[in-house]
């Protein structure tokens, strides 16, 4: 790809990635996400699926020095589990490019297939770009607008059955295991999640956890609640609204918004989010799945 990632337009494709899954890779992500469930002795951990759908995993991904890509919105539709040892192929297509509040956004549709050609996961990820020219543009815009972001707590769910996940302490080791790429001579890859110098240079200030990690925490919560049926029909849409990094503690939570359990439909709809140790939301969204009473 001759263009940098931020210059790709609608209809253009990133180069596909072929990934051979393995027990070693599964263990890497189980440790990174504190999720050592016995089901992952057979199934590929969903954290791998989520992580490798990032545009940064495409062999053709590149950006100018001091510019970094950051995930802003994530959607996932699970279609089937896949077994360890299978080769997965990840495809990216740019389906939208727009600017909002001085930031450039790029939306991608992602498809994951196994080696038998079966669809495993559908994804939509919207990325924005920070650092370099984008940092200068944002600083100028915030100064001009006297902009301050505020999250309205009243928008968050307060009623219904609440489900809490496991508290996850973010460490450099875990962030590097998750965002450092495949094991090898060049591990860990240097980026805003694994390298202090790059995170500071990009304007973030410190290494931060990938939004895909927080999405994986929510996925773990959903799998623990809905069981393995989540792999076949679970859907989630989330938006990253803040950052968390080394020393922070993150927990996934959800609350049931509605549930239909009759002859025609048994769909459960939930509000989902991740919050830090201070109770501040860093990711919010919705999920739905078909409840079968099994966990």
C-alpha positions as CSV (number, residue, x, y, z in Angstrom):
1,X,0.0,0.0,0.0
2,X,1.6,3.3,-1.1
3,X,-0.7,5.5,0.9
4,X,-0.5,5.9,4.7
5,X,-3.5,4.5,6.6
6,X,-5.1,7.9,7.2
7,X,-5.1,8.7,3.5
8,X,-7.2,5.7,2.5
9,X,-10.6,6.5,1.1
10,X,-14.0,4.8,0.8
11,X,-13.8,1.5,-1.1
12,X,-10.1,1.0,-0.6
13,X,-8.8,-2.1,1.1
14,X,-6.0,-2.8,3.6
15,X,-3.9,-5.9,2.8
16,X,-5.5,-9.0,4.4
17,X,-3.8,-10.8,7.3
18,X,-3.4,-14.6,7.6
19,X,-3.0,-15.7,11.2
20,X,-2.2,-19.2,12.3
21,X,-3.7,-19.7,15.8
22,X,-1.9,-21.7,18.4
23,X,-2.0,-22.7,22.0
24,X,0.9,-20.3,22.7
25,X,-1.0,-17.4,21.2
26,X,-4.1,-18.3,23.2
27,X,-2.1,-18.4,26.4
28,X,-0.6,-15.0,25.6
29,X,-4.1,-13.4,25.4
30,X,-5.5,-15.4,28.4
31,X,-2.7,-13.9,30.5
32,X,-3.0,-10.4,29.0
33,X,-6.8,-10.4,29.8
34,X,-6.8,-12.4,33.1
35,X,-9.2,-14.8,31.5
36,X,-8.0,-18.4,32.0
37,X,-11.2,-20.3,31.2
38,X,-11.0,-24.0,30.4
39,X,-13.1,-23.4,27.2
40,X,-10.0,-21.9,25.6
41,X,-8.2,-25.2,25.6
42,X,-10.3,-25.8,22.5
43,X,-11.6,-22.5,21.2
44,X,-9.6,-19.5,20.0
45,X,-9.9,-16.7,22.7
46,X,-12.1,-13.9,21.5
47,X,-9.4,-11.4,22.5
48,X,-7.4,-12.7,19.6
49,X,-10.2,-12.1,17.2
50,X,-10.8,-8.6,18.5
51,X,-7.1,-7.6,18.6
52,X,-6.2,-8.7,15.1
53,X,-9.2,-6.9,13.6
54,X,-7.4,-3.6,14.3
55,X,-6.1,-1.9,11.2
56,X,-2.7,-1.8,12.8
57,X,-2.5,-5.6,12.2
58,X,-2.8,-5.3,8.4
59,X,0.6,-6.0,6.7
60,X,0.0,-2.8,4.7
61,X,-0.7,-0.5,7.7
62,X,1.7,2.5,8.0
63,X,1.5,6.0,9.3
64,X,3.8,9.0,9.3
65,X,6.1,9.4,12.3
66,X,4.4,10.9,15.4
67,X,0.9,9.9,14.1
68,X,-1.0,7.1,15.6
69,X,-4.4,5.4,15.0
70,X,-6.8,5.1,17.9
71,X,-10.1,3.1,17.9
72,X,-13.2,5.2,18.7
73,X,-16.1,2.9,17.9
74,X,-16.4,-0.9,17.8
75,X,-19.1,-3.3,16.7
76,X,-18.9,-7.1,16.7
77,X,-21.2,-9.8,15.5
78,X,-20.1,-13.3,16.4
79,X,-21.0,-16.1,14.0
80,X,-19.2,-19.2,15.1
81,X,-16.4,-20.3,17.4
82,X,-13.1,-21.4,15.8
83,X,-10.7,-24.1,17.0
84,X,-7.1,-23.6,18.0
85,X,-4.8,-24.4,15.1
86,X,-7.0,-23.0,12.4
87,X,-5.7,-20.3,10.1
88,X,-7.8,-17.2,10.2
89,X,-7.9,-14.5,7.5
90,X,-8.7,-10.9,8.3
91,X,-10.1,-8.5,5.7
92,X,-10.5,-4.7,6.0
93,X,-12.5,-2.4,3.7
94,X,-12.8,1.4,4.3
95,X,-16.5,2.2,4.2
96,X,-16.5,5.8,5.5
97,X,-14.3,8.8,6.0
98,X,-15.5,12.0,7.8
99,X,-14.4,14.8,10.1
100,X,-16.0,15.7,13.4
101,X,-14.8,18.2,16.0
102,X,-11.6,18.7,14.1
103,X,-10.8,14.9,14.1
104,X,-10.5,12.7,11.0
105,X,-12.4,9.5,11.3
106,X,-12.2,6.4,9.2
107,X,-14.7,3.6,9.3
108,X,-13.8,0.0,8.3
109,X,-15.9,-3.1,7.8
110,X,-13.9,-6.2,8.8
111,X,-14.6,-9.8,8.1
112,X,-12.8,-12.8,9.7
113,X,-12.9,-16.2,7.9
114,X,-11.4,-19.5,8.9
115,X,-9.4,-21.7,6.6
116,X,-12.5,-23.5,5.4
117,X,-14.0,-20.2,4.2
118,X,-16.5,-20.0,7.0
119,X,-17.3,-16.5,8.4
120,X,-16.3,-16.3,12.1
121,X,-16.8,-12.6,12.9
122,X,-18.2,-9.4,11.4
123,X,-16.7,-6.1,12.7
124,X,-17.1,-2.4,12.2
125,X,-14.4,-0.2,13.7
126,X,-14.1,3.5,13.4
127,X,-10.6,4.9,14.0
128,X,-9.4,8.4,14.5
129,X,-5.8,9.7,14.1
130,X,-3.8,11.5,16.7
131,X,-0.3,13.1,16.9
132,X,1.6,15.0,14.3
133,X,-0.7,17.2,12.1
134,X,-3.8,15.9,13.8
135,X,-2.5,17.0,17.3
136,X,-1.8,20.5,15.9
137,X,-5.3,20.6,14.3
138,X,-7.0,19.4,17.5
139,X,-5.2,21.9,19.8
140,X,-6.1,24.8,17.5
141,X,-9.7,23.7,17.4
142,X,-10.0,23.3,21.2
143,X,-8.5,26.7,21.7
144,X,-10.9,28.3,19.2
145,X,-14.0,26.6,20.7
146,X,-12.9,26.7,24.4
147,X,-13.9,23.0,24.3
148,X,-14.3,20.8,27.4
149,X,-15.8,17.3,27.2
150,X,-18.3,16.3,29.8
151,X,-20.0,12.9,30.2
152,X,-23.6,13.2,31.4
153,X,-23.9,10.6,34.2
154,X,-27.7,10.6,33.9
155,X,-27.4,8.9,30.6
156,X,-25.9,5.7,32.2
157,X,-28.2,2.9,33.2
158,X,-29.3,2.9,36.9
159,X,-32.1,0.3,36.9
160,X,-32.5,-3.4,36.0
161,X,-30.4,-6.4,36.8
162,X,-26.7,-5.4,36.9
163,X,-23.9,-7.9,36.0
164,X,-20.4,-7.1,37.1
165,X,-17.1,-8.5,35.7
166,X,-13.7,-9.1,37.1
167,X,-11.5,-6.1,38.1
168,X,-8.5,-5.9,35.7
169,X,-5.3,-4.2,36.8
170,X,-3.6,-2.7,33.8
171,X,0.2,-3.3,33.7
172,X,2.8,-2.7,31.1
173,X,3.3,-6.5,30.9
174,X,-0.4,-7.1,30.0
175,X,-0.5,-4.2,27.6
176,X,2.6,-5.4,25.8
177,X,1.2,-9.0,25.7
178,X,-2.0,-7.7,24.1
179,X,-0.7,-5.0,21.8
180,X,2.9,-6.1,21.2
181,X,2.1,-8.3,18.2
182,X,3.1,-11.9,17.6
183,X,6.0,-13.4,19.6
184,X,9.3,-13.1,17.8
185,X,12.5,-11.2,17.4
186,X,10.7,-7.8,17.0
187,X,8.3,-8.3,20.0
188,X,7.0,-6.2,21.4
189,X,5.9,-3.8,18.6
190,X,6.4,-0.2,19.6
191,X,3.1,1.8,19.8
192,X,1.1,4.0,22.1
193,X,0.2,0.9,24.2
194,X,3.7,-0.6,24.6
195,X,6.2,2.2,24.5
196,X,6.4,5.3,26.7
197,X,8.4,7.4,24.2
198,X,5.8,6.9,21.4
199,X,2.8,7.5,23.7
200,X,4.3,10.8,24.8
201,X,5.3,11.8,21.3
202,X,1.8,11.1,20.1
203,X,0.3,13.4,22.7
204,X,-1.3,10.7,24.8
205,X,1.1,11.3,27.7
206,X,1.6,7.7,28.9
207,X,1.1,4.2,27.6
208,X,-2.6,3.4,27.5
209,X,-4.6,0.2,27.2
210,X,-6.0,-0.6,23.8
211,X,-9.7,0.0,23.5
212,X,-9.8,-3.6,22.1
213,X,-8.7,-4.8,25.6
214,X,-11.7,-3.1,27.2
215,X,-14.0,-4.6,24.5
216,X,-12.5,-8.0,25.4
217,X,-13.3,-7.4,29.1
218,X,-16.9,-6.8,28.1
219,X,-16.9,-9.9,25.8
220,X,-15.7,-12.0,28.7
221,X,-18.5,-10.7,30.8
222,X,-21.1,-11.6,28.1
223,X,-19.6,-15.1,27.6
224,X,-19.8,-15.7,31.3
225,X,-23.4,-14.6,31.4
226,X,-24.7,-16.1,28.1
227,X,-22.4,-19.1,27.9
228,X,-20.9,-20.3,24.6
229,X,-24.1,-19.3,22.8
230,X,-22.6,-15.9,22.6
231,X,-20.1,-17.2,20.0
232,X,-23.1,-17.9,17.7
233,X,-25.4,-14.9,18.1
234,X,-23.8,-12.3,20.4
235,X,-23.7,-8.7,19.2
236,X,-22.1,-5.7,20.8
237,X,-21.6,-2.0,19.9
238,X,-19.3,0.1,22.0
239,X,-17.8,3.6,21.9
240,X,-14.5,4.5,23.7
241,X,-15.0,7.7,25.6
242,X,-11.9,7.9,27.7
243,X,-8.5,6.3,28.3
244,X,-6.9,4.0,30.9
245,X,-3.3,3.0,31.3
246,X,-0.7,1.5,33.6
247,X,-1.8,1.6,37.2
248,X,-5.5,1.9,36.4
249,X,-8.0,-0.8,37.3
250,X,-10.8,-1.5,34.8
251,X,-14.0,-3.5,35.3
252,X,-16.7,-4.4,32.7
253,X,-20.3,-4.1,33.8
254,X,-23.8,-4.4,32.2
255,X,-27.4,-4.0,33.1
256,X,-30.4,-5.6,31.4
257,X,-32.5,-3.1,29.5
258,X,-35.1,-5.5,28.1
259,X,-35.8,-9.2,27.9
260,X,-38.3,-11.0,25.7
261,X,-38.9,-14.6,26.6
262,X,-41.8,-16.1,24.7
263,X,-42.6,-18.4,21.9
264,X,-41.6,-15.8,19.3
265,X,-38.5,-14.3,20.8
266,X,-36.1,-14.6,23.7
267,X,-33.8,-11.7,23.0
268,X,-32.0,-10.0,25.9
269,X,-30.8,-6.4,25.4
270,X,-28.2,-4.8,27.7
271,X,-26.3,-1.6,28.3
272,X,-22.6,-2.4,28.7
273,X,-19.7,-0.4,29.8
274,X,-16.2,-0.4,31.3
275,X,-15.2,1.9,34.1
276,X,-12.0,2.7,35.9
277,X,-11.2,2.5,39.7
278,X,-12.9,5.9,40.2
279,X,-16.2,4.8,38.6
280,X,-15.6,6.9,35.5
281,X,-16.8,5.2,32.3
282,X,-14.2,4.7,29.6
283,X,-16.3,2.7,27.2
284,X,-20.1,2.5,26.8
285,X,-22.4,0.6,24.5
286,X,-25.2,-1.9,24.0
287,X,-25.3,-5.7,23.5
288,X,-27.9,-8.3,22.6
289,X,-28.1,-12.0,22.6
290,X,-30.6,-14.8,22.6
291,X,-30.9,-16.2,26.1
292,X,-31.2,-20.0,26.4
293,X,-30.9,-20.3,30.2
294,X,-27.5,-22.0,29.9
295,X,-24.2,-20.7,31.1
